[in-house]
Amino acid sequence: AAKKPVAAASFGRALAAALARRAPAPGLSARLAPAASKLLESQGLLYVGEAGDAVRLALEALADLEAASAPLLLLSRARYYAGSALWGASRYDEALALLDSARAGFADDGQDAWVGRAEAAIGLLHFSEARFVPALHAFDSALSRLDPAVDPGPVVSTLQNRAGILMNLGRLAEARQAFGRALELALR
């Protein structure tokens, strides 16, 4: 969604409309598809600056998935995306609760890379509120779980955010090193 947010939002709306037009089908995946399309649309809206609508859709999707007894991984991803949308709307306490829940769900489901993404999002939330030490711990935890060879984007952004934290803590040599690692990875 981050690479083409307008397209993601449009695709999510189109998918939701198509799902609404079709005849109701039995089965879990038929019940989960509309909620998944709301999540996709919410992230597109978040990235184009429509945080209020993103929050509304993400929370609706999460409620729909919970009502459908969705699998843990899907619920955890919905909590992660809803927490991200809430962060975008500066609703930090609500965001932190959902991101913590997502992190726990990812851990219970054995999804280490997603645990890392949740940790990075939690670090960013702490950074937003100038809680630099908890942010640094969250970013370090994220980097211990994210694999730059598999998914370099989250690693680059986490390294950049970690460098910003280090600057705020007055640890300039470490900040330069973190920025350098981020740049090196981004240029690969």
C-alpha positions as CSV (number, residue, x, y, z in Angstrom):
1,A,0.0,0.0,0.0
2,A,2.8,2.4,0.8
3,K,4.2,2.4,-2.8
4,K,1.0,3.4,-4.5
5,P,-1.5,4.5,-1.8
6,V,-4.1,6.1,-4.1
7,A,-4.2,2.9,-6.1
8,A,-4.4,0.8,-3.0
9,A,-7.4,2.9,-1.7
10,S,-9.1,2.7,-5.1
11,F,-8.5,-1.0,-5.4
12,G,-9.8,-1.6,-1.9
13,R,-13.0,0.4,-2.7
14,A,-13.5,-1.5,-6.0
15,L,-12.9,-4.8,-4.3
16,A,-15.4,-4.0,-1.5
17,A,-18.0,-2.9,-4.2
18,A,-17.4,-6.1,-6.2
19,L,-17.8,-8.3,-3.0
20,A,-21.0,-6.5,-2.1
21,R,-22.5,-7.2,-5.5
22,R,-21.9,-10.9,-5.5
23,A,-24.3,-13.4,-4.0
24,P,-23.5,-14.4,-0.4
25,A,-21.3,-17.4,-0.2
26,P,-20.8,-19.8,2.7
27,G,-17.5,-20.3,4.3
28,L,-14.9,-18.4,6.3
29,S,-13.0,-16.8,3.4
30,A,-16.2,-15.3,2.0
31,R,-16.9,-13.6,5.3
32,L,-13.3,-12.4,5.7
33,A,-12.8,-10.9,2.2
34,P,-14.9,-7.7,2.7
35,A,-13.0,-7.0,5.9
36,A,-9.6,-7.6,4.2
37,S,-10.6,-5.1,1.5
38,K,-11.5,-2.5,4.1
39,L,-8.0,-3.0,5.6
40,L,-6.4,-2.4,2.2
41,E,-8.4,0.7,1.6
42,S,-7.7,2.0,5.1
43,Q,-3.9,1.8,4.5
44,G,-4.2,3.6,1.2
45,L,-6.2,6.4,2.8
46,L,-3.7,6.6,5.7
47,Y,-0.8,7.1,3.3
48,V,-2.6,9.9,1.4
49,G,-3.4,11.8,4.6
50,E,-7.0,10.8,5.3
51,A,-6.3,9.4,8.7
52,G,-9.9,9.8,10.0
53,D,-11.3,7.7,7.2
54,A,-8.4,5.2,7.6
55,V,-9.2,4.8,11.3
56,R,-12.9,4.2,10.7
57,L,-12.3,1.6,8.0
58,A,-9.5,-0.2,9.9
59,L,-11.6,-0.4,13.1
60,E,-14.6,-1.6,11.1
61,A,-12.5,-4.3,9.5
62,L,-11.1,-5.4,12.8
63,A,-14.6,-5.6,14.3
64,D,-15.7,-7.7,11.3
65,L,-12.8,-10.0,11.6
66,E,-13.3,-10.5,15.3
67,A,-17.0,-11.2,14.8
68,A,-16.0,-13.8,12.1
69,S,-13.5,-15.5,14.4
70,A,-10.8,-14.9,11.9
71,P,-7.4,-16.7,12.3
72,L,-4.9,-15.2,14.6
73,L,-2.6,-14.0,11.9
74,L,-5.3,-12.1,10.1
75,L,-6.6,-10.6,13.4
76,S,-3.0,-9.6,14.4
77,R,-2.5,-7.9,11.0
78,A,-5.8,-6.1,11.4
79,R,-4.8,-4.8,14.8
80,Y,-1.4,-3.7,13.4
81,Y,-3.1,-1.8,10.6
82,A,-5.7,-0.3,12.9
83,G,-3.0,0.7,15.3
84,S,-1.0,2.3,12.5
85,A,-4.1,4.3,11.4
86,L,-4.7,5.4,15.0
87,W,-1.1,6.5,15.2
88,G,-1.6,8.5,11.9
89,A,-4.6,10.2,13.6
90,S,-2.5,11.0,16.7
91,R,-4.6,8.7,18.9
92,Y,-1.5,7.3,20.6
93,D,-2.9,5.4,23.6
94,E,-5.4,3.5,21.4
95,A,-2.7,2.9,18.8
96,L,-0.3,1.5,21.4
97,A,-2.9,-0.9,22.8
98,L,-3.6,-2.3,19.3
99,L,0.1,-2.5,18.3
100,D,0.9,-4.3,21.6
101,S,-1.9,-6.7,20.9
102,A,-0.7,-7.2,17.3
103,R,2.8,-7.9,18.5
104,A,1.6,-10.5,21.0
105,G,-0.6,-12.2,18.3
106,F,2.3,-12.3,15.8
107,A,4.6,-13.8,18.5
108,D,2.0,-16.4,19.4
109,D,1.6,-17.3,15.7
110,G,5.4,-17.5,15.2
111,Q,5.5,-14.6,12.7
112,D,8.9,-13.1,13.8
113,A,9.1,-10.6,10.8
114,W,5.7,-9.3,11.7
115,V,6.8,-9.0,15.4
116,G,9.6,-6.8,14.1
117,R,7.2,-4.6,12.1
118,A,5.0,-4.2,15.1
119,E,8.1,-3.3,17.3
120,A,9.1,-0.7,14.7
121,A,5.6,0.8,14.7
122,I,5.7,0.9,18.5
123,G,9.1,2.6,18.3
124,L,7.7,5.2,15.9
125,L,4.8,5.9,18.3
126,H,7.2,6.4,21.2
127,F,9.3,8.6,19.0
128,S,6.2,10.7,18.1
129,E,5.7,11.4,21.8
130,A,9.4,12.1,22.5
131,R,9.8,9.0,24.6
132,F,13.3,8.4,23.2
133,V,14.6,5.5,25.3
134,P,11.5,3.3,24.8
135,A,11.6,4.1,21.1
136,L,15.3,3.1,20.9
137,H,14.5,-0.2,22.6
138,A,11.6,-0.9,20.3
139,F,13.7,-0.1,17.2
140,D,16.5,-2.3,18.4
141,S,14.1,-5.1,19.0
142,A,12.6,-4.6,15.5
143,L,16.0,-4.7,13.9
144,S,16.8,-8.0,15.6
145,R,13.8,-9.6,13.9
146,L,13.7,-7.9,10.5
147,D,15.7,-9.5,7.7
148,P,17.2,-6.9,5.3
149,A,17.7,-9.5,2.6
150,V,14.0,-10.4,2.6
151,D,12.3,-7.1,3.4
152,P,14.7,-4.2,3.2
153,G,12.1,-1.4,3.3
154,P,11.1,-1.8,7.0
155,V,14.8,-2.2,7.9
156,V,15.8,1.0,6.2
157,S,13.0,3.0,7.8
158,T,13.7,1.5,11.2
159,L,17.4,2.4,10.9
160,Q,16.5,5.9,9.9
161,N,14.1,6.3,12.8
162,R,16.7,4.8,15.2
163,A,19.3,7.3,13.9
164,G,16.8,10.1,14.7
165,I,16.4,8.8,18.2
166,L,20.2,8.6,18.7
167,M,20.5,12.2,17.5
168,N,17.9,13.3,20.1
169,L,19.8,11.4,22.8
170,G,23.0,13.2,21.7
171,R,24.7,10.1,20.5
172,L,25.8,11.6,17.2
173,A,28.5,9.1,16.2
174,E,26.0,6.2,16.5
175,A,23.4,8.2,14.7
176,R,25.8,8.8,11.7
177,Q,26.5,5.1,11.7
178,A,22.8,4.2,11.7
179,F,22.1,6.7,8.9
180,G,25.0,5.2,6.9
181,R,23.6,1.7,7.3
182,A,20.2,2.8,6.2
183,L,21.6,4.6,3.1
184,E,23.8,1.6,2.2
185,L,20.8,-0.7,2.3
186,A,18.6,1.7,0.4
187,L,21.1,1.9,-2.4
188,R,21.3,-1.8,-2.9
